[in-house]
Amino acid sequence: MSRRYFGTDGVRGIVGADLTPELVRRVGKAATLWAGGGRVLVGRDTRASGPDLEQAVADGIVSAGGTAVLGGVLPTPAVALLADGLGVVVSASHNPPEYNGVKLFRSGGKLVDHDEEEIEALLEAHAAGGGSVEHFADAADTYFTHVVERFGSDLTGLRIGVDCANGAFSSLAPRAFTELGAEVHAIGIEPDGSNINVGCGATDLGALQELVAREALDLGVAFDGDGDRMLAVDERGETVDGDEILAVLALSLGVDRVAVTVMTNLGFHRLMAEHRVKVVTTPVGDRYVLEALERDGALLGGEQSGHLIWLGDHVTGDGLAAALLLCGAVRGRSLGEATAVMPHYPQVKRNIHVSQPDVPQAVLDEVDRLNEELGENGRVLVRRSGTEPVMRVLAEAENAEDAEKLCASIAALVERELG
């Protein structure tokens, strides 16, 4: 059975167009029926559409006989951590303010494909009602205490820039670093409902880079709107992506295996091979990284985009937990020094807007041919985005010129094949 509404990370769309309160209500109802009722923790990010969609979710939960436990504005990892059974996050993560969505967790973990198929099958199911609504006023503080106590360290003397993307971490992340002794310079902490992820946060590091350079800070960290992604900026203002952060953490935490996605830089694979760390590769999406970690009994994984997962004392990826671990891992040296151990292959990416959901066979054949020809010296990848109507093209090579040529060639073929 194919999924109509669920993508790589829940149900998502432009509010009022392909995402409506009625659809969100039906998802809340269906998910509650699927989970067998009970208490359902609901959190949201700072989008203007959040309160109305939170109400729609609650209505759906109540209609299915469940108890909607409203936590208000909460980072996605807080809902995953605190939910006893089913957890719901009203958020579109890193997408612009006009988007919103619904993410689902059960017992801390993200749902797998067949779970979502079963929920979609219940969208039109009858529900007898009888549920209720409660409020969890201390949810944010309960989460904050857990993360600071389990992932924090003494950060006295550290001068750090923190960009909260005008999102769910706006009141939490700066406080965490301050309580641990750091000198904090915070931006993206004035959410107004329409500025989440706009010119700030993990999707746009320009403001953080400028802040780190202007104030001569030791480093900067940036979250996305719902707090499940984190990227960094080193002391020179250079971007530090999820692959590089994961490399620093893998060596610092002394793991023997790590899970990544197909987007991960070849330089990461080479570094892990040198240190005899096994790398498990999954499709794009932190849910698939989580599945691999749980299947293999491993603790560390992540994505180049900044989804970073440490399952010691947590159940999912958490931007603040990852940032605290990173700061602890680089104490006594600069972030630039710490990341210099990983060779970085040039990658060129291109997004092509499409209406057709499948990658054309001619493109797949050419990708296979090029990858066989490149061997260990590069690669190309074409995939359909799970969150936007685009085809994503990636080319990686030992030098930027070859990567650019490979990407241009494949992108042109995609455009020809899809008209």
C-alpha positions as CSV (number, residue, x, y, z in Angstrom):
1,M,0.0,0.0,0.0
2,S,1.4,3.4,-1.0
3,R,1.2,6.4,1.4
4,R,-0.8,9.4,0.1
5,Y,-0.2,11.9,2.8
6,F,2.9,10.8,4.7
7,G,6.3,11.7,3.4
8,T,9.9,11.3,4.7
9,D,9.0,13.0,7.9
10,G,5.3,12.9,8.6
11,V,2.5,14.8,6.9
12,R,3.5,18.2,5.6
13,G,2.3,21.0,3.3
14,I,1.4,24.6,2.8
15,V,-1.3,25.6,5.3
16,G,-4.7,26.2,3.6
17,A,-3.6,24.5,0.4
18,D,-2.5,20.9,0.8
19,L,-2.5,21.0,4.6
20,T,-5.9,21.9,6.2
21,P,-7.2,21.7,9.8
22,E,-9.6,19.0,8.7
23,L,-6.8,16.8,7.4
24,V,-4.8,17.4,10.6
25,R,-7.9,16.5,12.7
26,R,-8.3,13.3,10.8
27,V,-4.6,12.4,11.3
28,G,-4.9,13.0,15.0
29,K,-8.0,10.8,15.1
30,A,-6.5,8.0,13.0
31,A,-3.3,8.0,14.9
32,T,-5.1,7.7,18.2
33,L,-7.3,4.9,17.0
34,W,-4.2,3.1,15.7
35,A,-2.4,3.5,19.0
36,G,-5.5,2.3,21.0
37,G,-6.3,5.6,22.6
38,G,-4.6,6.6,25.8
39,R,-2.6,9.8,26.6
40,V,-1.2,11.6,23.5
41,L,1.4,14.4,24.1
42,V,1.1,17.2,21.6
43,G,3.8,19.9,21.0
44,R,4.2,22.5,18.3
45,D,6.7,25.0,17.0
46,T,6.3,28.8,16.7
47,R,4.4,29.1,13.3
48,A,1.3,31.3,13.3
49,S,-0.7,28.3,12.1
50,G,0.4,26.2,15.1
51,P,-2.4,27.0,17.6
52,D,-5.2,26.3,15.2
53,L,-3.6,23.0,14.0
54,E,-2.8,22.1,17.6
55,Q,-6.5,22.4,18.3
56,A,-7.3,20.3,15.2
57,V,-5.1,17.6,16.4
58,A,-6.6,17.7,19.9
59,D,-10.1,17.5,18.4
60,G,-9.1,14.4,16.5
61,I,-7.5,12.8,19.6
62,V,-10.6,13.5,21.7
63,S,-12.9,12.2,19.0
64,A,-11.0,8.9,19.1
65,G,-11.4,8.6,22.9
66,G,-7.9,9.7,23.7
67,T,-6.5,12.3,26.1
68,A,-4.8,15.1,24.3
69,V,-2.0,16.4,26.6
70,L,-1.1,19.8,25.3
71,G,2.5,20.9,25.9
72,G,2.5,24.1,24.0
73,V,5.6,25.2,22.1
74,L,8.1,22.3,22.4
75,P,11.1,21.1,20.4
76,T,10.4,17.9,18.5
77,P,12.9,15.9,20.6
78,A,11.1,17.0,23.8
79,V,7.8,15.4,22.6
80,A,9.7,12.2,21.6
81,L,11.4,12.1,25.0
82,L,8.4,12.9,27.2
83,A,5.6,11.0,25.4
84,D,4.6,7.8,27.3
85,G,2.9,6.4,24.2
86,L,1.9,8.4,21.2
87,G,3.4,11.8,20.6
88,V,2.4,14.4,18.0
89,V,4.4,17.4,16.9
90,V,2.7,20.1,14.8
91,S,5.7,21.4,12.8
92,A,7.2,21.6,9.4
93,S,10.7,21.5,10.8
94,H,13.1,23.4,8.5
95,N,10.5,24.5,6.0
96,P,9.4,28.2,5.6
97,P,6.6,29.7,7.8
98,E,3.8,29.0,5.3
99,Y,4.3,25.3,5.7
100,N,3.2,23.2,8.7
101,G,2.8,19.5,9.3
102,V,2.3,16.6,11.7
103,K,5.1,14.3,13.0
104,L,4.2,11.2,15.0
105,F,6.2,9.3,17.6
106,R,5.4,6.1,19.6
107,S,7.4,5.3,22.7
108,G,10.0,7.8,21.6
109,G,10.6,6.4,18.1
110,K,9.4,7.6,14.8
111,L,6.9,5.5,13.0
112,V,7.9,3.2,10.2
113,D,6.3,3.1,6.7
114,H,3.8,0.3,7.5
115,D,2.7,2.2,10.6
116,E,1.9,5.2,8.5
117,E,0.1,3.1,6.0
118,E,-2.1,1.7,8.8
119,I,-2.9,5.2,10.0
120,E,-3.8,6.4,6.6
121,A,-6.3,3.5,6.3
122,L,-8.0,4.8,9.4
123,L,-8.5,8.4,8.2
124,E,-12.1,7.8,7.4
125,A,-12.8,5.5,10.3
126,H,-15.7,6.1,12.6
127,A,-14.7,7.4,16.1
128,A,-17.1,7.4,19.0
129,G,-15.7,10.3,21.0
130,G,-15.3,10.4,24.8
131,G,-11.8,11.8,25.0
132,S,-10.5,14.7,27.0
133,V,-7.9,17.5,27.0
134,E,-5.2,18.2,29.6
135,H,-2.3,20.6,29.8
136,F,1.4,19.8,30.6
137,A,2.6,23.2,31.8
138,D,6.0,21.9,32.9
139,A,6.9,20.0,29.7
140,A,9.6,22.4,28.5
141,D,11.3,22.6,31.9
142,T,11.2,18.8,32.3
143,Y,12.8,18.3,29.0
144,F,15.4,21.1,29.7
145,T,16.5,19.5,32.9
146,H,17.0,16.1,31.3
147,V,19.1,17.4,28.4
148,V,21.3,19.7,30.5
149,E,21.9,17.1,33.2
150,R,22.6,14.2,30.7
151,F,24.4,16.0,27.9
152,G,25.9,19.2,29.4
153,S,29.4,19.8,30.7
154,D,31.3,22.7,32.2
155,L,31.5,25.3,29.5
156,T,33.1,28.1,31.5
157,G,35.2,30.3,29.2
158,L,33.5,29.3,26.0
159,R,32.2,32.1,23.9
160,I,29.4,30.8,21.7
161,G,26.9,32.1,19.2
162,V,23.4,30.5,19.3
163,D,20.9,30.8,16.5
164,C,17.5,29.4,17.4
165,A,15.8,30.1,14.0
166,N,13.0,32.0,15.8
167,G,11.7,28.5,16.6
168,A,11.0,26.1,19.4
169,F,14.5,26.5,21.1
170,S,14.2,30.3,21.3
171,S,13.8,30.3,25.1
172,L,15.6,27.1,25.9
173,A,18.9,26.8,24.1
174,P,20.5,30.2,25.2
175,R,19.5,29.3,28.8
176,A,21.1,25.9,28.6
177,F,24.5,27.3,27.5
178,T,24.3,30.1,30.0
179,E,23.6,27.8,32.9
180,L,26.6,25.7,31.9
181,G,28.9,28.7,32.1
182,A,29.3,29.8,28.5
183,E,29.2,33.4,27.3
184,V,26.2,33.3,25.0
185,H,25.4,35.6,22.0
186,A,22.0,34.6,20.9
187,I,20.1,35.5,17.7
188,G,16.8,34.1,16.2
189,I,15.1,34.3,19.5
190,E,12.1,36.5,18.8
191,P,9.5,34.3,17.1
192,D,6.5,36.2,15.8
193,G,4.8,33.4,13.9
194,S,6.0,34.5,10.5
195,N,9.8,34.5,10.9
196,I,10.6,30.9,11.8
197,N,13.6,29.7,9.6
198,V,13.6,33.0,7.7
199,G,17.1,34.3,7.2
200,C,18.3,32.4,10.2
201,G,18.8,29.0,11.8
202,A,20.3,25.8,10.3
203,T,18.8,26.5,6.9
204,D,20.6,29.9,6.6
205,L,23.9,30.2,8.5
206,G,24.7,33.7,7.2
207,A,23.6,35.7,10.3
208,L,25.4,33.2,12.6
209,Q,28.6,33.4,10.5
210,E,28.5,37.2,10.7
211,L,27.9,37.1,14.4
212,V,30.8,34.7,15.1
213,A,33.2,36.8,13.0
214,R,32.1,40.2,14.4
215,E,32.3,39.1,18.1
216,A,35.4,36.8,17.6
217,L,33.5,33.9,19.1
218,D,34.9,30.4,19.6
219,L,32.1,28.8,17.6
220,G,28.4,29.1,16.8
221,V,25.5,26.6,16.7
222,A,22.3,26.9,14.7
223,F,19.0,24.9,15.1
224,D,16.1,24.6,12.7
225,G,12.6,25.6,13.7
226,D,11.6,22.5,15.6
227,G,15.0,21.8,17.1
228,D,15.8,18.4,15.6
229,R,18.6,19.7,13.4
230,M,21.9,21.4,14.4
231,L,24.7,22.8,12.2
232,A,27.7,24.7,13.4
233,V,30.1,27.5,12.5
234,D,33.8,27.4,13.5
235,E,36.0,30.2,14.8
236,R,36.7,31.4,11.3
237,G,33.1,31.6,10.4
238,E,33.3,28.5,8.2
239,T,30.3,26.1,8.0
240,V,30.6,22.8,9.9
241,D,28.0,20.4,8.5
242,G,26.4,17.3,10.0
243,D,29.1,14.9,8.5
244,E,31.9,16.9,10.2
245,I,30.0,17.2,13.5
246,L,29.3,13.4,13.4
247,A,33.0,12.7,12.7
248,V,34.1,14.8,15.8
249,L,31.5,13.0,18.0
250,A,32.4,9.5,16.7
251,L,36.0,10.0,17.6
252,S,35.2,11.7,20.9
253,L,32.6,9.2,22.1
254,G,34.7,6.2,21.0
255,V,32.0,4.3,19.1
256,D,32.7,1.2,17.0
257,R,29.9,1.8,14.5
258,V,27.8,4.7,13.2
259,A,24.8,5.1,11.0
260,V,24.6,7.7,8.2
261,T,22.6,8.2,5.0
262,V,23.5,8.0,1.3
263,M,24.2,11.8,1.3
264,T,27.2,11.5,3.7
265,N,30.5,12.7,2.4
266,L,33.0,10.1,1.1
267,G,35.6,11.8,3.4
268,F,33.6,10.7,6.4
269,H,33.7,7.1,5.2
270,R,37.5,7.3,4.7
271,L,38.1,8.7,8.2
272,M,35.9,6.1,9.9
273,A,37.7,3.3,7.9
274,E,41.0,4.7,9.2
275,H,39.7,4.4,12.8
276,R,38.1,1.0,12.2
277,V,34.6,2.3,12.8
278,K,31.9,0.4,10.9
279,V,29.6,2.7,8.9
280,V,26.0,1.6,8.1
281,T,24.4,3.5,5.3
282,T,20.6,4.2,5.0
283,P,18.2,6.1,2.8
284,V,17.8,9.8,3.4
285,G,15.8,10.5,6.6
286,D,16.6,10.4,10.2
287,R,13.9,7.8,10.8
288,Y,15.9,5.4,8.7
289,V,19.1,6.2,10.7
290,L,17.2,5.5,13.9
291,E,15.9,2.2,12.5
292,A,19.5,1.2,11.7
293,L,20.8,2.2,15.1
294,E,18.0,0.2,16.9
295,R,18.5,-2.8,14.6
296,D,22.3,-2.9,15.2
297,G,22.3,-1.9,18.8
298,A,24.4,1.2,18.0
299,L,24.2,4.7,19.6
300,L,25.5,7.3,17.2
301,G,24.1,8.4,13.8
302,G,23.2,11.3,11.7
303,E,22.7,13.2,8.5
304,Q,24.7,15.8,6.7
305,S,21.7,18.1,7.1
306,G,22.2,18.2,10.8
307,H,20.0,15.5,12.2
308,L,22.3,14.1,14.9
309,I,21.4,11.2,17.1
310,W,23.0,9.9,20.3
311,L,20.8,7.2,21.9
312,G,22.7,7.3,25.2
313,D,20.1,8.9,27.5
314,H,17.8,9.8,24.6
315,V,15.4,8.3,22.1
316,T,15.8,10.4,18.9
317,G,17.8,13.2,17.3
318,D,18.1,16.4,19.3
319,G,19.8,19.6,18.2
320,L,20.5,20.9,21.7
321,A,21.8,17.6,23.0
322,A,24.1,17.4,19.9
323,A,25.3,20.9,20.4
324,L,26.2,20.3,24.0
325,L,28.0,17.1,23.1
326,L,30.0,18.9,20.4
327,C,31.0,21.7,22.8
328,G,32.2,19.0,25.3
329,A,34.1,17.2,22.5
330,V,36.2,20.2,21.4
331,R,37.2,21.6,24.8
332,G,40.8,22.6,24.7
333,R,41.0,23.0,20.9
334,S,39.2,25.0,18.3
335,L,36.3,23.6,16.3
336,G,38.3,24.1,13.1
337,E,41.1,21.9,14.5
338,A,38.6,19.2,15.6
339,T,37.0,19.0,12.1
340,A,40.3,19.2,10.2
341,V,40.8,15.4,10.7
342,M,38.0,14.7,8.1
343,P,38.9,15.0,4.4
344,H,36.1,16.7,2.6
345,Y,35.2,15.7,-0.9
346,P,33.6,18.6,-2.9
347,Q,29.9,18.0,-3.4
348,V,27.6,19.8,-5.8
349,K,23.8,19.7,-5.4
350,R,20.9,20.8,-7.5
351,N,17.2,20.7,-6.9
352,I,14.9,20.3,-9.9
353,H,11.2,21.0,-9.5
354,V,9.2,18.1,-10.9
355,S,5.6,16.7,-10.9
356,Q,6.5,13.1,-11.7
357,P,7.3,11.1,-8.5
358,D,9.7,8.5,-10.0
359,V,13.3,8.9,-11.2
360,P,13.3,8.0,-14.9
361,Q,14.9,4.7,-15.9
362,A,17.3,6.4,-18.2
363,V,18.6,8.5,-15.3
364,L,19.0,5.5,-13.1
365,D,21.0,3.7,-15.8
366,E,23.3,6.7,-16.3
367,V,23.8,7.0,-12.5
368,D,24.8,3.3,-12.4
369,R,27.2,3.7,-15.3
370,L,28.9,6.8,-13.8
371,N,29.2,5.3,-10.3
372,E,30.8,2.1,-11.7
373,E,33.3,4.3,-13.7
374,L,34.1,6.6,-10.7
375,G,34.7,3.7,-8.2
376,E,36.0,5.1,-4.9
377,N,36.9,8.5,-6.4
378,G,33.4,9.9,-6.5
379,R,29.7,9.3,-7.1
380,V,26.4,10.6,-8.3
381,L,23.0,10.3,-6.6
382,V,19.5,11.2,-7.8
383,R,16.5,10.9,-5.5
384,R,13.0,12.3,-5.1
385,S,12.6,14.6,-2.1
386,G,10.3,13.3,0.6
387,T,9.3,16.8,1.8
388,E,9.1,18.9,-1.4
389,P,8.2,18.4,-5.1
390,V,11.8,18.3,-6.3
391,M,14.3,15.8,-7.6
392,R,17.6,16.1,-5.7
393,V,20.9,15.6,-7.6
394,L,24.2,15.1,-5.8
395,A,27.6,14.8,-7.4
396,E,30.8,14.2,-5.4
397,A,34.4,14.0,-6.7
398,E,38.0,14.6,-5.6
399,N,37.9,18.1,-7.0
400,A,35.2,20.7,-7.4
401,E,35.4,21.0,-11.2
402,D,34.7,17.3,-11.7
403,A,31.8,17.4,-9.2
404,E,30.3,20.4,-11.0
405,K,30.5,18.7,-14.4
406,L,29.0,15.5,-13.1
407,C,26.1,17.4,-11.4
408,A,25.4,19.5,-14.5
409,S,25.4,16.4,-16.7
410,I,22.9,14.4,-14.6
411,A,20.7,17.5,-13.9
412,A,20.4,18.1,-17.6
413,L,19.4,14.5,-18.2
414,V,16.8,14.7,-15.5
415,E,15.3,17.8,-17.0
416,R,15.3,16.3,-20.5
417,E,13.6,13.1,-19.3
418,L,11.0,14.9,-17.3
419,G,10.3,17.5,-19.9
